[in-house]
Each structure stands twice: as C-alpha cells, then as structure tokens.
C-alpha cells in the first residue's frame, strides 16, 4: 500500500504540473490542445480552471487521503470531458487532432488516478477512523 501511495503522490504532482502547463501546450501543439477556430475567451477560461485544478492537485499530493473528493472529481470530470471531446473530434474534422492530444491525456489521468486512489474505507483504515 505504501508504494501505491507514493505512485499516487507522484501522479498528482505530474498531472497537477501538466494542468498548470495547459497554456504552453496550446501554443506548442495547437492541433492537440487548442480549439479550431481559435476561441481565446473560452481557452482562457479553460486555462484558468485547469491551472486552479493543477494547483490543488499538487497540494493534494502531500496528503492524498485528505483530498479524496478532489481526486475523484478529477477522475470523473476527466472521463466526462474526454468523452465529450471524443464525440466532438469524431464528428468535426477540424477537431481530430484532439484524438492524439488532450483526449487520451484526459483518459490517462482518469485511469491512473482511479487505479491508485484508495477507496474511502481503505483510506480510513481498519478501525474506521478518519
């Protein structure tokens, strides 16, 4: 269990840092991370939301058990976001680059965190103490 916690901490740090780097990713690899045609207001909003999430994921990496709601929000919001973007990328040829960029990234985040995050009963311990 101790190794799993260390991997979770590392994953939270890495995914938090990537979330903070969304804007540079949009500049370096626009076909996989930005919108076509460019929608600067919407992109700024997404960058702000993901930067905030990234900062909180980094904070959660110190004590993941105390931040299970945030971690599970990240898992499920990534699944929903990735699912919607998958449909959009399949139905709109201008968005196909997302199938190689942020769509797989969202599903990787969801899978890795879901596998590594303890369920509430495990996180509380055998005696049920929080």
C-alpha positions as CSV (number, residue, x, y, z in Angstrom):
1,X,0.0,0.0,0.0
2,X,2.9,2.4,0.7
3,X,4.2,2.1,-2.8
4,X,0.7,2.8,-4.2
5,X,0.5,6.0,-2.1
6,X,3.9,7.1,-3.4
7,X,2.8,6.5,-7.0
8,X,-0.4,8.4,-6.3
9,X,1.5,11.3,-4.9
10,X,3.8,11.3,-7.9
11,X,0.8,11.1,-10.3
12,X,-0.9,14.0,-8.5
13,X,2.3,16.1,-8.8
14,X,2.8,15.3,-12.5
15,X,-0.9,15.8,-13.5
16,X,-1.0,19.0,-11.4
17,X,2.1,20.3,-13.2
18,X,0.6,19.4,-16.6
19,X,-2.6,21.2,-15.8
20,X,-0.6,24.3,-14.9
21,X,1.1,24.0,-18.3
22,X,-2.1,23.8,-20.4
23,X,-1.5,27.3,-22.0
24,X,2.1,26.4,-23.2
25,X,0.7,23.1,-24.5
26,X,-1.9,25.0,-26.5
27,X,0.8,27.2,-28.0
28,X,3.3,24.4,-28.8
29,X,0.8,21.8,-30.0
30,X,-2.4,23.6,-31.0
31,X,-3.9,20.8,-33.0
32,X,-4.0,18.6,-30.0
33,X,-4.8,21.1,-27.3
34,X,-6.4,24.3,-28.7
35,X,-9.7,24.9,-30.5
36,X,-10.3,25.4,-34.2
37,X,-11.1,28.1,-34.9
38,X,-9.3,29.8,-32.0
39,X,-11.6,30.9,-29.3
40,X,-9.4,32.9,-27.0
41,X,-12.0,33.8,-24.4
42,X,-13.0,30.1,-24.0
43,X,-9.4,29.0,-24.0
44,X,-8.5,31.5,-21.3
45,X,-11.4,30.2,-19.2
46,X,-10.2,26.6,-19.6
47,X,-6.6,27.6,-18.8
48,X,-7.8,29.3,-15.6
49,X,-9.9,26.3,-14.5
50,X,-7.1,23.8,-15.2
51,X,-4.5,25.9,-13.6
52,X,-6.6,26.1,-10.4
53,X,-7.2,22.3,-10.6
54,X,-3.4,21.8,-11.1
55,X,-2.5,23.8,-8.0
56,X,-5.0,21.9,-5.9
57,X,-3.7,18.5,-7.3
58,X,-0.2,19.5,-6.3
59,X,-1.4,20.4,-2.8
60,X,-3.3,17.1,-2.6
61,X,-0.1,15.2,-3.4
62,X,1.1,15.9,0.1
63,X,-1.8,14.0,1.8
64,X,-3.9,12.3,-0.8
65,X,-6.2,10.6,1.7
66,X,-7.4,14.0,2.9
67,X,-8.3,15.0,-0.7
68,X,-10.3,12.1,-2.0
69,X,-13.2,14.2,-3.2
70,X,-10.9,16.3,-5.3
71,X,-9.1,13.3,-6.7
72,X,-12.4,11.6,-7.6
73,X,-13.7,14.8,-9.1
74,X,-10.6,14.9,-11.3
75,X,-11.2,11.2,-12.3
76,X,-14.9,11.7,-13.3
77,X,-14.6,15.1,-14.8
78,X,-11.8,13.8,-16.9
79,X,-13.9,10.9,-18.1
80,X,-16.8,13.3,-19.0
81,X,-14.6,15.9,-20.6
82,X,-12.7,13.2,-22.6
83,X,-16.0,11.6,-23.7
84,X,-17.5,14.8,-24.9
85,X,-14.3,15.8,-26.7
86,X,-14.1,12.3,-28.3
87,X,-17.5,12.7,-29.8
88,X,-16.7,16.2,-31.0
89,X,-13.4,15.2,-32.5
90,X,-15.1,12.3,-34.4
91,X,-17.9,14.4,-35.7
92,X,-15.9,17.6,-36.6
93,X,-12.9,17.0,-38.8
94,X,-11.3,20.3,-37.6
95,X,-11.1,18.8,-34.1
96,X,-9.5,15.4,-35.0
97,X,-6.1,16.4,-33.6
98,X,-7.6,16.2,-30.1
99,X,-7.8,12.4,-30.5
100,X,-4.0,12.4,-30.3
101,X,-3.7,15.2,-27.7
102,X,-5.9,16.1,-24.8
103,X,-8.5,13.3,-25.3
104,X,-6.0,10.5,-24.4
105,X,-4.4,12.7,-21.8
106,X,-7.8,13.1,-20.0
107,X,-8.4,9.3,-20.1
108,X,-4.9,8.6,-18.9
109,X,-5.4,10.9,-15.9
110,X,-8.7,9.3,-15.1
111,X,-7.4,5.7,-15.3
112,X,-4.2,6.3,-13.4
113,X,-5.8,8.2,-10.6
114,X,-8.7,5.7,-10.4
115,X,-6.3,2.8,-10.1
116,X,-4.1,4.5,-7.5
117,X,-6.6,6.3,-5.3
118,X,-7.8,4.3,-2.3
119,X,-11.4,3.8,-1.7
120,X,-12.8,5.7,1.3
121,X,-12.9,2.6,3.5
122,X,-9.3,1.8,2.8
123,X,-8.2,5.4,3.4
124,X,-9.9,5.5,6.8
125,X,-8.1,2.3,7.9
126,X,-9.4,-0.9,9.5
127,X,-10.8,0.8,12.6
128,X,-12.9,3.3,10.6
129,X,-11.2,6.4,12.0
130,X,-10.9,9.3,9.6
